[in-house]
């Protein structure tokens, strides 16, 4: 009996985490109950029960005006506590602030979370036309943004292939096998060029260039990227941004290794 109860508890935790990860993709907008059920494949009644328990623990709140669910204050408090051990923002901040000033456009710092890329920080450049496609804390599947693609491309081959296969299954709106083919092509191009480039893939009219940040074992732990309107992303500027990002990524890696 004890073993079955423990397995049930683990299953409940996994489903609760799954729900909160989906809410994180929506940021301040939140998600309705029906969308959470369809996205996770969980029964409506199970999702409703889990959400009520998460609300009791302050991990989730429900917006009274539109009835959508979003992450609650305890999720924020735990994130702040965890940032003391895992936060890359502080060691990266001065490099990325100056980068945003130099290139004029919006710079993003993203980290990997399982099969997702999470926006850890955002730095706005002085360009009069700013691209703010990601909110801090929002997430999207690896490979669907420049930063996520840069991390995905430089993962060990076996791990990378497993992630691409799972993304093709888990992101049906992107076309299943078509997405898998596109990701393989994008990964090959990224590994050849040393940077990721996407155009109109996530947001119409927006292009982005991204490079990975490597740890001392040459594993991609994060990525930095620049996003701008398509009109500011001609071939010459793409190459220039890629070179600037690679230089900045090397400087950040050197600083992180020195502080380790």
C-alpha positions in Angstrom: 0.0 0.0 0.0 2.8 2.4 0.9 4.5 1.8 -2.4 1.3 2.6 -4.4 0.7 5.7 -2.4 4.2 6.9 -3.0 3.9 6.3 -6.7 0.7 8.3 -6.7 2.3 11.2 -4.9 5.1 11.2 -7.5 2.6 11.2 -10.3 0.8 14.1 -8.7 4.0 16.1 -8.4 4.9 15.5 -12.0 1.5 16.5 -13.3 1.5 19.6 -11.1 4.9 20.6 -12.4 3.7 20.0 -16.0 0.8 22.4 -15.4 3.1 25.1 -13.9 5.5 24.8 -16.8 2.7 25.4 -19.3 1.5 28.4 -17.3 5.0 29.8 -17.5 4.8 29.8 -21.3 1.9 32.3 -21.1 3.5 34.7 -18.6 1.2 37.3 -17.2 -1.6 36.4 -19.6 -2.2 33.0 -17.9 -4.0 30.1 -19.5 -7.6 28.9 -19.3 -8.5 25.5 -17.8 -9.5 24.1 -21.1 -6.2 25.0 -22.7 -4.2 23.5 -19.8 -6.1 20.3 -20.1 -5.7 20.1 -23.9 -2.0 21.0 -23.8 -1.1 18.5 -21.1 -3.4 15.7 -22.2 -4.7 15.4 -18.7 -8.4 15.0 -17.9 -10.3 18.2 -17.3 -11.3 17.1 -13.8 -7.7 16.2 -12.9 -6.4 19.6 -14.0 -9.1 21.4 -12.0 -8.3 19.4 -8.9 -4.6 20.0 -9.2 -5.1 23.7 -9.8 -7.2 24.0 -6.7 -4.5 22.4 -4.6 -1.8 24.6 -6.2 -3.9 27.7 -5.4 -4.1 26.6 -1.8 -0.3 26.5 -1.7 0.1 29.9 -3.4 1.9 28.3 -6.3 -0.9 29.3 -8.7 -3.5 32.1 -8.8 -6.6 32.6 -10.8 -7.4 35.9 -12.5 -10.9 36.8 -11.3 -11.7 38.9 -14.4 -10.9 36.3 -17.1 -10.7 33.1 -15.0 -7.2 32.3 -16.4 -4.6 30.6 -14.2 -1.0 31.9 -13.8 1.9 31.3 -11.5 1.5 32.5 -8.0 3.6 34.4 -5.4 5.1 31.2 -3.9 6.5 30.3 -7.3 8.2 33.7 -7.5 9.5 33.4 -3.9 11.0 30.0 -4.7 12.5 31.3 -7.9 14.2 34.1 -6.1 15.6 31.7 -3.5 16.9 29.3 -6.2 18.5 32.2 -8.2 21.1 32.5 -5.5 22.6 29.2 -6.8 21.6 29.2 -10.4 21.2 32.7 -11.6 23.4 33.7 -14.5 22.0 37.2 -14.7 24.5 39.0 -12.4 27.7 37.7 -14.1 26.2 38.4 -17.5 24.6 41.7 -16.9 27.4 44.2 -17.6 28.4 42.3 -20.8 24.8 42.2 -22.1 23.9 45.8 -21.1 26.9 47.1 -23.1 26.0 44.7 -26.0 22.4 46.1 -26.2 23.9 49.6 -26.3 26.4 48.6 -29.0 24.0 46.9 -31.3 20.9 49.1 -30.6 18.4 46.2 -30.5 17.0 43.9 -27.8 19.3 41.3 -26.3 18.1 38.2 -24.6 19.7 35.8 -22.1 18.1 32.4 -22.2 18.8 29.2 -20.3 17.8 25.6 -20.8 15.1 24.0 -18.7 14.6 20.4 -19.9 13.2 20.6 -23.4 12.5 24.3 -23.1 14.4 27.6 -23.3 13.5 30.0 -20.6 14.1 33.8 -20.9 16.2 34.7 -17.9 16.8 38.4 -18.7 16.2 41.0 -21.4 18.2 44.2 -22.3 16.7 46.9 -24.5 18.9 48.8 -26.9 18.3 52.4 -28.0 16.7 51.5 -31.4 13.5 53.4 -31.8 11.8 50.2 -33.1 12.3 47.6 -30.3 11.4 44.0 -30.5 10.0 42.7 -27.2 9.0 39.2 -28.2 9.9 37.4 -24.9 9.0 38.3 -21.4 11.4 37.5 -18.6 10.4 34.1 -17.2 8.6 33.0 -20.4 9.5 29.7 -22.0 9.3 28.0 -25.4 10.5 24.7 -26.8 14.2 24.4 -27.6 14.8 25.1 -31.3 11.9 27.5 -31.8 13.9 30.7 -31.0 17.4 31.8 -31.8 18.7 31.2 -28.2 17.0 27.8 -27.9 18.2 26.7 -31.3 21.8 27.7 -30.4 21.7 25.6 -27.2 20.0 22.6 -29.0 22.5 22.6 -31.8 25.5 22.1 -29.5 24.1 19.5 -27.2 25.7 16.0 -27.4 24.3 14.2 -30.5 22.3 11.5 -28.7 20.7 14.0 -26.4 20.0 16.4 -29.2 18.4 13.8 -31.4 16.1 12.6 -28.6 15.0 16.2 -28.0 14.3 16.9 -31.7 12.2 13.7 -31.9 10.2 14.7 -28.8 9.7 18.2 -30.1 8.2 16.9 -33.3 5.7 15.0 -31.2 5.0 17.6 -28.6 4.6 20.6 -30.9 1.9 19.4 -33.3 1.0 23.0 -34.4 4.4 23.2 -36.0 3.8 20.2 -38.3 5.3 17.1 -36.7 7.7 15.4 -39.1 8.1 18.7 -41.0 9.3 20.3 -37.8 11.8 17.5 -37.2 13.2 17.9 -40.7 13.4 21.7 -40.3 15.2 21.4 -36.9 17.7 19.0 -38.3 18.5 21.5 -41.1 18.6 24.4 -38.7 20.9 22.5 -36.3 23.3 21.5 -39.1 23.4 25.1 -40.3 24.0 26.4 -36.8 26.8 24.0 -36.1 28.5 24.9 -39.4 28.1 28.7 -38.9 28.6 28.8 -35.2 25.4 30.8 -34.6 21.7 30.4 -35.0 19.5 32.5 -37.2 15.7 32.6 -37.4 13.4 34.8 -39.5 9.7 35.0 -39.1 9.7 31.7 -37.2 8.1 32.7 -33.9 6.9 36.3 -34.6 6.1 37.7 -38.0 8.4 40.4 -39.1 11.1 39.5 -36.5 14.5 38.0 -37.0 17.0 36.9 -34.4 20.7 35.8 -34.1 21.8 33.7 -31.2 25.0 31.9 -29.9 25.4 29.5 -27.0 27.2 30.1 -23.8 29.5 27.1 -22.9 30.6 25.9 -19.5 34.1 24.6 -18.8 33.2 21.2 -20.2 32.0 22.7 -23.5 28.3 22.1 -22.7 25.8 24.8 -23.7 24.3 26.2 -20.4 22.7 29.3 -21.8 22.5 31.5 -24.9 22.6 35.1 -25.8 20.6 36.5 -28.8 19.7 39.7 -30.5 16.2 40.2 -32.0 15.2 43.0 -34.4 12.7 43.7 -37.2 13.4 42.1 -40.5 14.4 45.4 -42.0 17.4 45.6 -39.6 18.6 42.1 -40.4 20.3 42.1 -43.8 23.1 39.6 -44.6 25.9 42.0 -43.6 24.3 42.8 -40.3 23.6 39.2 -39.5 27.3 38.4 -39.9 28.3 41.4 -37.8 25.9 40.5 -35.0 27.1 36.9 -35.0 30.7 38.0 -34.7 29.9 40.4 -31.9 27.8 37.8 -30.0 30.5 35.2 -30.3 33.1 37.7 -28.9 30.8 38.6 -26.0 30.0 34.9 -25.3 33.8 34.1 -25.1 34.2 37.0 -22.6 31.3 35.8 -20.5 32.7 32.2 -20.5 36.1 33.5 -19.3 34.5 35.5 -16.5 32.3 32.6 -15.4 35.3 30.2 -15.4 37.4 32.7 -13.4 34.6 33.0 -10.8 34.1 29.3 -10.4 
